[in-house]
Amino acid sequence: MKLPFDTAKLDRLMAEADLGLVLAHTRHNVRYLTGGYYYHFHANSTRMSRSQYLAFVGIPRGRVQEAFYVGRAEEHGQMEAESLWIPGRIEAVRGTVTAAEGAVKAIGRLGLTSGRIGVEMPFLPADAWLALRKALPKVDIVDATPLLNELRAVKSDEELAILRTVYSGVAESIQAAFRGSRPGDTTREIARRAEREMAERDVSFLFAFVCAGPGFLRAPSSITWEPGQVLHIDAGGTLRDYIADICRMGCIGEPGPLAKELHAACLEVQAMVRAGIRAGVPCRDILWTGEDAARRYSFSRYARFVVHSIGMVAYEQPEFSPDSSRTLEQGMVLSVETDFLHPEVGHVKIEDAVAVGETGCDGLGDTGREWQIVSVTR
Amino acid sequence: MKLPFDTAKLDRLMAEADLGLVLAHTRHNVRYLTGGYYYHFHANSTRMSRSQYLAFVGIPRGRVQEAFYVGRAEEHGQMEAESLWIPGRIEAVRGTVTAAEGAVKAIGRLGLTSGRIGVEMPFLPADAWLALRKALPKVDIVDATPLLNELRAVKSDEELAILRTVYSGVAESIQAAFRGSRPGDTTREIARRAEREMAERDVSFLFAFVCAGPGFLRAPSSITWEPGQVLHIDAGGTLRDYIADICRMGCIGEPGPLAKELHAACLEVQAMVRAGIRAGVPCRDILWTGEDAARRYSFSRYARFVVHSIGMVAYEQPEFSPDSSRTLEQGMVLSVETDFLHPEVGHVKIEDAVAVGETGCDGLGDTGREWQIVSVTR
């Protein structure tokens, strides 16, 4: 049976963390471990009555074939239609505590009523935690969020294909949102347009920061976009819970000379950073390269450079800190952001992602990086 | 200051539950208590790095003017742009535990370090609960989910206006999804079409059950819709977290006589139930009326009747149980569902909502209840 994740890596990470079981329950990690499955009825909202929908995927160390899934009876049809690989299935009535009780039952069957179990502590409902705690008094329940972030750090070809698709979709949606905008539109209207354009492309909308310059308010609001002003759309969307996060620049009419310089500087910094990205390079070198590149301009005091991993979670693994000696691996995906927050022009920003390769990197959704010009007269 | 919710009712409910403070943190209850505000960047996804975004709204009993909000520094611009009414603001860095620590600080300032505090237990992250537990050892932390459901039970005119808008949007989206469908389309394609149609209408997609009959698989799948088959689209969407949930029937070509009878029976049951809905009527009477009405057909063995409240949560308050003596109040909103799961025809279903009035009720999104016919030949 070909599983959707690297079982050897999971076993190794669990051994290092001394975990007997990983018990995942966030939508993204359920999807990651099942290869895409999540109960569609609750994929966009879990709340219902006095509780919420909760599903668990449990994977015992070294015994992936004894993995279990806790869900609702109503999911049966979808599980069959989507050929869920997990053979052990526990049905629970709706609610967080009943789901936890279902997990307890499965854990008991596996004989894992002592030792360490990893859950997703920042996401596990408190009442479900209490139910696990009470029913498994000899178990040490610890946070497996970092472990799961690490498990997802290197993307498979299938995952890279999904990321390419969602990055293309978001890049195109942003360009279409610029094309559809007119002088006097509010940033709220422009954000909604980006949302609709994503839906057209079967991308789930996450957010759209829209900032008309000069001025730094990025939250969609009643502020209008007027001739001569630069505007950025920094938008996110997902496909099967894989995130794309892109920022592009536009202007009503021709941007001024300083705006053009700031934008050119963003692209230049991005290019210098990309030139250094390949497997084997220390993560901190990427951070240094970007920070150093952003420091070379007369307007560098307004610069900000950020690089972070992205996949199902933004800022997952690897982490980019000056004191980490970790190196890049083929299949990691990095989001690279260069910003200049200039008081006279506004917030000029380019954000893109690249997939790390053996000898270099590939841009994802690399379209529309040039100025998106909206006519003054229409 | 006009607040978006009934402060007297909240104080009364808190007194009954002996709560000194309500500490809300779900997106829907934050929006309810703030009058619509939620940090837009995390409105569709909270996960980030090793934790998730978490905001708190705290309201001390009898001292609404001392309410507090715990969020991130980055929210400042949006708060100002949307005139958030809550004056006390605590900034926390990203993460569940830091947010809880921010709440602890505010609770200390209010002098509420003993007594009972109500949180949303099925939603509160376990690590945030542990942080509250540790920092407030003399506080009894209890579940306020039922209290908040009760607080929202009666909708204001502003809320009814939002519900009317989202119900109209979902009803129109379903009809448009039928119009856009062709023989041979998969139920997955039809569900996606409903999603795109909602986005066009600025409705956030929740779910679409699509069921081609005969056969009862409602999860979107590769099953195709073929001439002569009935199909239901049972779809949900939200606007500002107010939910609309509607089911409509379609057929490729003219439905057969039995399908027509089943559909007519759905409408008949709905009409009989609606005739009994007005302020002052016991909730259980509505349940009995529907169950009784659905029992009068030769095919009644396939019937299912459900009535539940709806607003920001499906199945909120009031609850409809045979042993409850609670009565309807003006401004409550009920979702009424009549289904026939007929082995020869398929799953025939109509679901609609009504707003309870003094002398009757008003349908929300009452369009497209007739058969939505798709041409066999195109």
Chai-1 contact restraints between the chains, C-beta under 6 A:
chainA,res_idxA,chainB,res_idxB,connection_type,confidence,min_distance_angstrom,max_distance_angstrom,comment,restraint_id
A,H40,B,A219,contact,1.0,0.0,6.0,A-B,restraint_1
A,F41,B,F207,contact,1.0,0.0,6.0,A-B,restraint_2
A,N44,B,L206,contact,1.0,0.0,6.0,A-B,restraint_3
A,S45,B,L206,contact,1.0,0.0,6.0,A-B,restraint_4
A,R47,B,V313,contact,1.0,0.0,6.0,A-B,restraint_5
A,M48,B,A314,contact,1.0,0.0,6.0,A-B,restraint_6
A,S49,B,Y315,contact,1.0,0.0,6.0,A-B,restraint_7
A,R50,B,T145,contact,1.0,0.0,6.0,A-B,restraint_8
A,R50,B,P146,contact,1.0,0.0,6.0,A-B,restraint_9
A,S51,B,P122,contact,1.0,0.0,6.0,A-B,restraint_10
A,Q52,B,P122,contact,1.0,0.0,6.0,A-B,restraint_11
A,G77,B,L217,contact,1.0,0.0,6.0,A-B,restraint_12
A,G77,B,A219,contact,1.0,0.0,6.0,A-B,restraint_13
A,Q78,B,A219,contact,1.0,0.0,6.0,A-B,restraint_14
A,A81,B,A219,contact,1.0,0.0,6.0,A-B,restraint_15
A,A81,B,S221,contact,1.0,0.0,6.0,A-B,restraint_16
A,T96,B,P122,contact,1.0,0.0,6.0,A-B,restraint_17
A,M121,B,A126,contact,1.0,0.0,6.0,A-B,restraint_18
A,M121,B,D127,contact,1.0,0.0,6.0,A-B,restraint_19
A,P122,B,S51,contact,1.0,0.0,6.0,A-B,restraint_20
A,P122,B,Q52,contact,1.0,0.0,6.0,A-B,restraint_21
A,P122,B,T96,contact,1.0,0.0,6.0,A-B,restraint_22
A,P122,B,P125,contact,1.0,0.0,6.0,A-B,restraint_23
A,P122,B,D127,contact,1.0,0.0,6.0,A-B,restraint_24
A,L124,B,A126,contact,1.0,0.0,6.0,A-B,restraint_25
A,P125,B,P122,contact,1.0,0.0,6.0,A-B,restraint_26
A,A126,B,M121,contact,1.0,0.0,6.0,A-B,restraint_27
A,A126,B,L124,contact,1.0,0.0,6.0,A-B,restraint_28
A,A126,B,A126,contact,1.0,0.0,6.0,A-B,restraint_29
A,A126,B,W129,contact,1.0,0.0,6.0,A-B,restraint_30
A,D127,B,M121,contact,1.0,0.0,6.0,A-B,restraint_31
A,D127,B,P122,contact,1.0,0.0,6.0,A-B,restraint_32
A,W129,B,A126,contact,1.0,0.0,6.0,A-B,restraint_33
A,T145,B,R50,contact,1.0,0.0,6.0,A-B,restraint_34
A,P146,B,R50,contact,1.0,0.0,6.0,A-B,restraint_35
A,R196,B,A199,contact,1.0,0.0,6.0,A-B,restraint_36
A,A199,B,R196,contact,1.0,0.0,6.0,A-B,restraint_37
A,A199,B,A199,contact,1.0,0.0,6.0,A-B,restraint_38
A,L206,B,N44,contact,1.0,0.0,6.0,A-B,restraint_39
A,L206,B,S45,contact,1.0,0.0,6.0,A-B,restraint_40
A,F207,B,F41,contact,1.0,0.0,6.0,A-B,restraint_41
A,L217,B,G77,contact,1.0,0.0,6.0,A-B,restraint_42
A,A219,B,H40,contact,1.0,0.0,6.0,A-B,restraint_43
A,A219,B,G77,contact,1.0,0.0,6.0,A-B,restraint_44
A,A219,B,Q78,contact,1.0,0.0,6.0,A-B,restraint_45
A,A219,B,A81,contact,1.0,0.0,6.0,A-B,restraint_46
A,S221,B,A81,contact,1.0,0.0,6.0,A-B,restraint_47
A,V313,B,R47,contact,1.0,0.0,6.0,A-B,restraint_48
A,A314,B,M48,contact,1.0,0.0,6.0,A-B,restraint_49
A,Y315,B,S49,contact,1.0,0.0,6.0,A-B,restraint_50
